[in-house]
Amino acid sequence: MRDEEGRKQCGVCMRWLPVGEYLSSLVQGDGLQPYCVHCVRLTTHNLTPDRYAAVLERQGGVCAICRQADAVGEALAVDHDHGCCRGARSCGRCVRGLLDTRCNLGIGRFKDDPEQLRAAAEYIRTWAAVYPREVSDAPPQPRDRRWYEHKVTPDGYASALEAQGGACAICRQPPGRRAMAVDRSRACCPPDSKVCGRCTRGLLCANCVVGLGNFADDAERLLRAAEYLAAP
């Protein structure tokens, strides 16, 4: 519901505020959260508007990792130490900084682990030095999904997994119920394009392959994320 000036009423502080004071929501009918961004930060992170503004000013008005404004056009997300407070809520004392949506999601995929982020950066740099790989001209087998999607044969997949010790090339964890994902360079073949197969890199678990995407395959950005997490 909007008033005559197009404002929305916050369900917590009950103030009528411009729609720009609300974060987006995929489940709400109007596409906005029912509470204003100030109340959301206060109830989830014990972060007052003045403290949020002070942290943002200290960071120069940009993300603490990528040094950019938020990629989806919203206010920077509040990041906290999940070793202190698990889940989305925090006590407020473990708030670390303000992050772009993708950086915030990315460090979550790498489990807030600086070593995993450094390993991801090394993975990007190592594979950048060996492009392009040869693509087998073997005819695809019926229902061979990896061939059609990545130009990887069953033997090629098995060999790559064996070369990685049967584990993810980044976090070194073995596959769970889901097989390892075939990772490729997004600089060569974007997600919505046909894959050439020459830019296939390695086999990754779901968290690591999505985490790389969050950091746009940028080794320097991954290293900055590691430094951010390791900072006292």
N, C-alpha and C positions, 0 to 999 in steps of 0.2 A: 504494500500500500504506500502511496506517495501523497504528500500534501500538495497544496496549490503551487508550491515552488519547486516541486519535483524531488523533495527530500524524503528520506526513509527514516523511520523511527528505530533506534537501537533497542533491542530487547532487554538490555541490561541497564544502561544509564538513562534510557527512555528519552534521549535527546533526538530531535529531528535534525539529521545531518545530510549533507550532499552525498550522492551515491559514490563519489570518489573516496569517501571515508570507510568504505566496506570492501573487503576482499571478495574475490569471485568464489562461486560455489557451483559444483556440477549437480547438486541434488536439490537446491532450492529453486522454486518456480521462477523467481525473478533473476536467477543467476548470481545472486549476492548472498553472503553470509548474513544471518539475522542480527549479528552483533557488530558494532563498529570495530575498526581495527584497534583502537585504543583499548577497548574492553577485552578484546581477544588477547592482546599482549599482557594485559594486567591479570586476567584469570588463568592464562596458561603458563606465563613465565614470571609473574610478579614484576613486570616491567612497566614502569610508569611512562607517560608520554615524554616527560623531561629526560628520563634516563635513556630512552630510545633515541631521542634527538641528540643527546650527548655522545652516545656510541656512534651514531651516524656521522656526526661532525668529526669525531676522532678518526674515522675511516675515510674522511674526505668525501662523504656522500655517495660512496660506491661500495661494492662487494669487497669484503676483506681478502678474498682469494683472487678473483679474476679482474678486479678493479673496474668493473663495468656496472651500469645500472641493471636492474633486474630484466632478464631476457623476455619475460612474459608481460612486462609493463606494469607490474605491481610493486608495492613496497618491498624492500628487502626482508627476507625471512629471518626470524630470530633463531640462532643456533645455540644449542647447549650441549654440555658434556653428558653423553648417555651413560657414561660410567658412574655418574652421580645420580641422575634421574632418567630411568628408562622410559621409553614412550614419548608422547608428544608434549607432555607437561613437565615443567621444571620448577625447582624451588626458587629460582631467581639468582641464587648465588653461583650457579654453574653456567650462567649465560656467557658464551665465549665471544660472540660477535654477530654481525649481520651479513647474510649471504644472499647472493643471487639464487633463485629457485633451483637452477641446475646444479650449482655448486653444492647447495644444501643436500639435494638428493644424491649427488655423486659421492660425497664423503660417507653418507649413510650406506650406500652400496658397498663401499670398501670398509665398512664396519668401524669407522673412525680410527683406522689403523694407519699411521704414517708409513710403516714399512710396506704395506700393501700398495699404497699410493706411489711410493718410490719404485716398487717392482713394476707397477703399471707403466710408469714413465720409461723405465728401462726396456720394457717389452715394446713400447711404441718406437723407441730409438733403434733397437736391435732389428726389428722387422723393416724399418725404413731403409736400412742399409742393404737389404737382400732382394728388393723388388727388381723386376717382376719375376714371379715364379713361372715355371713351365706348366702348361695346362695339358692334361692327357687328352688324346684324341680318341680314346676308347669309346665305343658306342655306349650310350646310357642303357642301363637295365630298366625293365619295366618298374614303375613306381619308385625309382631311385631319386628321392627328394633332394638329397645333397648334391647330386649332379646338376639337376635343373636349377637349383638355387645358388650353388657356389662352384660348380664345375669340379667337385671333389668326388672321386670314386670311393667305393667301400674300402678298397685296399689302401688308398691314400689317406682316408680318415683313420684307419687302424694304425697305419705307420706313424702318422702325426701323434696319435694318442700314446703310442708306445714310446716315441721319442721324448714325450713330455712326462714319462714315468707314470702314465695313467691318470694324471691329475691336471687341473687347470694350470695354464701357463703362467698365471699371475699369482693367485693365492695359494697354489699348490694343494688345493683340496681335491679329493677324488669325486667323481660324479655321484650324485644321489640317484633318485629315481628317474631323473631326466638326463638324457645324454648331453655331453658337452656341445656348446654352440660353436659353429664355425664363424670365426671373426675375420673381418676384412677391413681394408682401409676405406674410411668414409670419404677421404679426399679423392679417391679414385672412383669409387662406385657409391653414390649416396643411397640411403635406405630405400628410396622410391624408384631406383633405376635398376636396369638389368645388370646382373653381376658378370664381370668378364672372367673371373676366376684367377687372373694373374695377381690380383692384390689380396688374395687370401693369406692370412697371417698365421693364426694358430687356433687352438681349441680352448674355449673359456667357459667357466660356469656362468649361470644367468646373471648373478650379481656383478661380476667383473665385466661382462660384455655390455651390460646396461650402464655401468659406472663409467666406462670409457666413453660411451655416447654422451653422458651428462657432461663430461669434460672435453667434448669435441675432439677427442684423439690428440689433445694438446699436452705434450710431455712437460712443458714449462708450467702449465696450469696445474698439472698433477703434483709437481714438486712444490709449488706454492701452497697447495692444499696440505701436503705433508708438513711443511714448515708451520702452517697455521695451526694444525693439530698438535704439533710438538712444542709450540711456544708455551712458556710457563704462564 
